[in-house]
Amino acid sequence: LRRGTTSSTMRRYDEAERNVGITAYVSPDAPGFAAVSKARYSDFLVREVDVNGNLARLTSLENNLKDADAEDGDEASSAKKRGPEDAANEVSDEGGTKKAKMEDGGSKDTSNLSNEEKLKEAETKLKPLVGEDAAKGAVAMLRSWEDHISADTADDMPKNFTFPLIEDKDKRRAIHELIRSDTIAPFALADTIDKKVRIWHKRFEKEMPNYGVFARDGRGSNNKKKWPKDRPDFLRFVLYKENIDTGTAVKEISRMLGSRGGGRGGGRGGRGGRGGRGGRNDSTTVNYAGMKDKRGVTAQYCTVYRQTPDGLLRLNTFSSSRGAGCGGGSTGGAALMKVGHFSYVNDSMGLGSLGGNRFDLVLRNAWVDNGDEQDGEDRIVKTKAILESAAHAFQTNGFINYFGMQRFGRYYDTHLTGLEIIKGNVEAAVSIIMRPKSDENDRFTDARRRWENRFEGIDMSDEDAAREAEKKAAHSVLRDLGRFMNCEVSLMNALSRRPRDYKRAFQAIAKNMRSMFVHAFQSYLFNRAASHRVEAGGKKEVMVGDLVLIENKSLAEGGSGTSGLKGKAVKVLTEQDVQSGKYSIADVVLPLAGTKIQYPENCTGAYYDEVLGEFGVAKDDLKKLSDRDISLSGDYRRLLCIPSDTTFEVKVYEDPVQPLLETDLMKISSEETERDDGAGGGEKEENVVASEQKADEKEKSHLIGMVVGFTLPPSSYATIALRELMKKPTSADYQRQLQLSGNCESSSNGNGDEEGTKLGGEEKDDSQNNDNTKSS
């Protein structure tokens, strides 16, 4: 390392990787380099690949099925659910005919108006009915939700607006007619409470007190349109998103379609209901194959039951003023979602529907130790040669298929919790979850310490006193936990009711989270075994006793798809197999420890016993889990991953945050990437401190970067791929130490430093698979 580099920082994060079994490289002799990843959201592009090899790409924001839908007679608008006053308004006091609509209640064609124009027209029409202030207040509420992607991050925003008391029934009826008109109906619904009309934003329809009560018309017939018999039941579409995770995104789409639930089975509730238990055939449940992270620009396939594109295209009108998004827009950090590329299919997305992921990544300010810090053509030539050499080795040899650091949680301890569960020591598992964590704010740290010291001064032989102390501590700690600390909240809730019952408390954690802990220990064992196999048996040749897959059925063929043992069979290699040359190191698999798998019959198989023994565990302990909801049958995972369709290009640029990749939305919007004016799209994200150095004070230096692309199978990690490519730690904490200009690894960037533009990072589970692991 060069003088001034973060050698101690690298050692620290190398140690963190070693602690979870990540120690080896496939090509240790290939050159490495330092570079900044994820400086911009648009530096991390992920496009899903389905099981047929189709790449999820947003090519248009229009309804590409419009003609087909029209032929089926689907141009008629869908029926709207009505509240009690709506139903009453359709019947006269004599119990007979329907009232005539208001003269201005929607006869005007508003289909070509923008959302903002519709809202302005709504305000104009509401003023004579409710007054100027009330009209402005109602429209302001609707506008705020139209501009806000996620309801989860807006707890303080009102979901409805109540108009002043109106005694005149005809005037209340007129307000309801106006809200049902084409002007306001795309945004709002209404009900009446004690002669006060309330207008709700449509995404909260299901929270209205009388939701669904008057869903049928006066004749009692269902007002739904019929689904064409010859049309497949599911609408598949591409969900394109920036700065928002998949769970939150589909929840908002489901809410827009009329449901409070969403995701892979109603809400984000984990792997248990990928389109199954949560309502695969619910027309408001969005199903998908895998999680895509928040920090990035991603495109993935989703399905919804018996919906037409028109029901989803309203999403493309949200926040239309935000420009082309993070790829080229000037408002970096804004969440954004778009949909398109519609098709009708017979099957829903779900577990096993994922074929892989295409990654296109930007590595900025690539820096190698050339022994020369001067800028110029010589440094560019030398750096380019090293980057290309590293990329060729990566392209040819691939990388060890480790589970990434993200698999082990933010604090790299989820596998330790899983170990205690396997050992049957649930109290110890709870202690690991609840113990103080580094880098948390003072409130959370204080709460964890109060829990840790809950028995201080208590005679533990007095069980009643111990229970009372724990109950009191649980109540106290619960008040100071954050809203996203789901495991901790579940534990404290349970222990505040039944103190000292740790087994029951652990059961209160969601099933997918409980499984995550033991699966993290499986991943730790795999990492240790993979490192041992590569170091003891070589990186290029198969060994006698190695395992290879001889059968791996797809979901359509009756297999388990992307994970699980169903449809898989392995073979133990003999000396004859090795000599035949039929199998290569790319064919070798290692087991994820479990009760139904076969272990290698060589030193690697024995190593599993050795590692388990280090922790006082035997293979038989995997059969004795006290949690009946969790099973460890095991699985097989390839030792090496060799990416497909690998591409790379070295780029020389000047602006540290200049866009270097074109996103789908930039292409649709004809937004350029490389700019001569150095504007970089105007984006300066909150975690990037912009360089204050002016061009007239110092000649701009040339920065060197690389755009690299590759396709990985499900559950393989892009960060681990980059670790092999760059020979640098994968931790986001390490990335936060890097500079966007100057010496990339320089740690001397203080307040007076002229050299670099510093960045912050965020660690995510970039495997984009079906087993996303977040810290508790």
Secondary structure by P-SEA (a helix, b strand, c coil): cccccaaaaaaaaaaaaaaaccccccccccbbbbbbcccccccbbbbbbcccccccccccccccaaaaaaaacccbbbbbbbcaaaaaaaccccccccccccccccccccccccaaaaaaaaaaaacccccaaaaaaaaaaaaaaaacccccccccccccccccccccaaaaaaaaaaaacccccccccccccccbbbbbcccccccccccccccccccccccccccccccccbbbbbbbbccccaaaaaaaaaaaaccccccccccccccccccccccccccccccccbbbbccccbbbbbbbcccccccccccccccccccccccccccccbbbbbbcbbbbbccccccccccbbbbbbbbcccccccccccccaaaaaaaaaaaaaaaaaaaccccccccccccccccccaaaaaaaaaacaaaaaaaaaacccccccaaaaaaaaaaaaccccccccaaaaaaaaaaaaaaaaaacccccaaaaaaaaaaaaacccaaaaaaaaccaaaaaaaaaaaaaaaaaaaaaaaaaccccccccccbbbbcbbbccccccccccccccbbbbbbcaaaaaacccccccbbbbcccccccccccaaaaaaaaaaaaacccaaaaaccccccccccccccccbbbbcbbbbbbbbbccccccccccaaaaaaccccccccccccccccccccccccccccccbbbbbbbbbbbcccccccaaaaaaaaccccccaaaaaacccccccccccccccccccccbbbbbccccccccccccc
